[in-house]
Amino acid sequence: MRTLPVGQALVRAGVITLEQAADAAAAQRAVGGQIGQHLILAGAVTRRDMYAALATQWRAPIIDLLADPPDPALVTGEPHEVVARGWVPCSLEDDVAVVATSVPPTGERLLNMRQATGATTIVLRTATDWDVFQCVADVRRRQLLDAPEPPVDLVGAPRPSGADRLVRRLVVPALLVVVVATGLVRAPWWTLAGLLVVVEVLLVAGTLLRLALGWRTARARASRATGDDGATRRRRDGDLPVYSVLVPCRAATAGLLTLVDDLDAQDYPLSKLEVLLLVAEDAPDVLAALKSSRPPAYMTILRVPAGPASSDAFACNYGLAFARGAFVVAYRSGDSPDGGQLAAAVDAFMTSRRRGGPGESRDRVACVQTTTVHDAPTTLAGRVSALERAAWFGDVLPTADAWGIPTPLGRSSEHFDTHELRAVGAWDPDDRSAGADLATRLRAARRRVATIPSTTTTRPPADLSEWADERTRWITGCLLTTWAGLRGSGDARRVPAGLAGSAMLVTSPLGFTALPLALTSVALLALLDRSPGLAVPPGLPAVLAVWPFVAFVVMALVSGRAAARTYGWSAAAGAAVAPVSWLLQIWPTARAAVRLAARPVHD
């Protein structure tokens, strides 16, 4: 079948003018994409009017795929592949297939239709690209829900039975409790002193290691920036790939509508931007609010079915099956990314591939993290969280990037290579590992996680309860990543990074528990020092009390430096009380310990 180009067909039908067709053709030459998409984005024509005119030119009557859905058995293949090709088989009877298409029926496409259906005769119908997307979503919904969960074996070793895992989990804590209890009964002073010394040695060693890694990282980054001036050069719009953005929509809040506006203002070609607004089927109020806001044409509302998990990760996994972009990022309601963040992430991915050489995939960047800061925190929980995020994104993540140390992945504003993310099983839908599972699977696949100097502003915790939930997940993710990193550091080339990363990640959770333990131990030692009959070396309790103070002062200085870089020097003064705020960490640390102990034995 010989068909006219879309622009000419629409001009002949009187739907658009010659000037509008010329403008759309110029935009297509500049940034790529389909000319019909440029016409819709420019407001030159509505989607329905455009396809009604094309149906006449293609001699294929319009079909409503929602009112007359296709045979589910004929819609095969991955959802993103079916949506990308632009057509779906509707029925097959007596060697005649009815196919609905949203793209011009060229000879090559007709051949593909015959091969896919096995029919010799193709009867064409015209459907909008929106109808094709929605019918694929409806047909594939139950098939996606029945798909197996991503692998949870982080290292690839043989999986022991659940009973073996439970026994291993309980042996070490039980032995520690027995040893400490026996020591407190038989030699309370020396037991407390020994505990305090062990905690101090670990805390001081971890702090010094973190400072040393950070110092060498700063020197390496400065040297690399001096010798690579073109690494962050803005690419031409025509060279940018399609970028998918996943937005889980839990509530119709002002933050969600603000995020939609921020995405609309991204310095990225709208014709290459695919935004999937993920709305749960049991949230009709959210669906109605989004529809009433009339999102732009490049945004698609995707209803997420009810499943075994209702987390954002589950919604993102569902949306990932439909994502057609080469790269994908997840944002949450309240996030406000920098205008050039998507282009900067593309540059980081492409630079990694160029440095690796043709065909080289080992240690290629699969994830790019950005800095997440809070928007004007005013509450105690918001200020504490702002200091923590400043230290994490300002010091820990750049150090982890430079040394190849895995860190938990489970936040928003994390950009992924779509192919690599699918290859490792995507996100954990139940979020059982607080982001540690995905990070370790990427590490096991020899993929890097890089950082870029781009910022996403997000809403701070509203109260201490929300802050505690956030910190519990973070501590759980750090500890699980540390454990998986130690298990997976058998490769001699990765032993130093595994040990260094474990020490760095465990420093903060250890500090949270070390402060109350150190204060309690010092107080008890002071009381025992006055007890008659105990031979306590003079001045030893005071000496043991000095080292926690030194470590806490050092970490306060580190937090202050990071806070000053992120929020300005006015926020750095709050870091002086950072060690005091660590007392609040007892609550989420205890919750993280309970969560780890209660995790299913097959995890």
Secondary structure as UniProt FT lines:
FT   HELIX           6..12
FT   TURN            13..14
FT   HELIX           18..31
FT   HELIX           35..41
FT   TURN            42..43
FT   HELIX           47..58
FT   TURN            65..67
FT   HELIX           72..74
FT   HELIX           79..85
FT   STRAND          87..93
FT   TURN            94..95
FT   STRAND          96..101
FT   HELIX           107..117
FT   STRAND          121..126
FT   HELIX           129..145
FT   HELIX           162..186
FT   HELIX           188..227
FT   TURN            229..232
FT   HELIX           237..239
FT   STRAND          243..249
FT   HELIX           254..264
FT   HELIX           270..272
FT   STRAND          273..280
FT   TURN            281..282
FT   HELIX           284..292
FT   TURN            297..298
FT   STRAND          299..304
FT   HELIX           312..320
FT   TURN            321..322
FT   STRAND          327..330
FT   TURN            333..334
FT   STRAND          336..337
FT   TURN            339..340
FT   HELIX           341..356
FT   TURN            358..359
FT   TURN            362..363
FT   STRAND          364..374
FT   HELIX           380..391
FT   HELIX           392..396
FT   HELIX           397..403
FT   STRAND          414..417
FT   HELIX           418..423
FT   TURN            424..425
FT   TURN            429..430
FT   TURN            432..435
FT   HELIX           436..444
FT   TURN            445..446
FT   STRAND          447..458
FT   HELIX           464..487
FT   TURN            488..490
FT   HELIX           492..494
FT   HELIX           495..529
FT   TURN            532..533
FT   TURN            538..539
FT   HELIX           540..567
FT   HELIX           569..572
FT   HELIX           573..577
FT   HELIX           578..581
FT   HELIX           582..585
FT   HELIX           586..598
FT   TURN            601..602
//
